[in-house]
Amino acid sequence: MMITRSWDYGKRLVVTSSFTVLLVAGMSGCQVDVGGQTLPSPYYLQDDIHFAPSGPEFKLSREAAAMKANQSNFEEAAP
């Protein structure tokens, strides 16, 4: 009688653990790579958006302004 009871407990523990693992894995919602495609998580519409705001088209605007100011100072100092 004791052997059957422990066998039932072990079987129930394995089934419960397996179900819990599958449930947690199914609810994690991470990206998957299937056949070369990266598929989004099921919650991609509710995710917050991470992006960097666009900056100026000319990346060296401060350097260009400093060079222009330097050039104008040079032209003013020339006789």
N, C-alpha and C positions, 0 to 999 in steps of 0.2 A: 504494500500500500504506500509506503514512504517513497519508493522509487518512482511510482507513477506521479505522485504529487510533485516531486522535484522536477520530473521531466515536463509536466504541464507548466510549471513555473518558468523553466528555462525556455520552453517554446513560446510562451506568452511574452517573455522578456525580449526574445529575438524579434518577434513580430512587432512588438511595440517600438523597439529601437529602430527597426527598419522603417517603419511608418514615419517615425519622428524625423529620421534622417532625410527621407524623401520629401517630407513636408517642408523642412527647412531649406533644402536644396531647391525646391520648386518656388518658394517664396523669395529667394534671394534676389532674383531679377538682375542678373549680370549679363554682359554682352557675351555672345557666343559666335564662334567661327564655324559655319556650316558650308561645306562645299566651296570654300574660297570667299564666301560672303560674310561680312561682319554684320550680324543682326543686332538691333538695339535691344535694350532691356524692355520688358513689358510696361515699364513705368516711364518711358522716355518723354511722354507728353507732360507729366507732372514734375519732371526734373527741373531744378533751377538752371538757368542759362549761365555759362561761364564764357565770357568773351572779353577781349581787350578792345577798348574803344579805338576808333580809327584816329590816327594822328595826321600831321600834315603830310602832303604828298612829297614835298622836298624835305628829306630827313636832316639836312645840314643847314637849316634856316638860321640858327644862331651863329654858326661859323661864317655863313655868307654875310650876315649883317655885320659881324666884327671885321671881316675883310673889307667890306664897303666903307665902313667908318674909318678904317686904317688908311684906305686908299684916298678918301676925301681929306684926311689929316695930312697925308703926304702931298696932295696937290695944293693945299692951302699953304704949306710951308715952302713950296718951290717958288723961286723968284720969277 
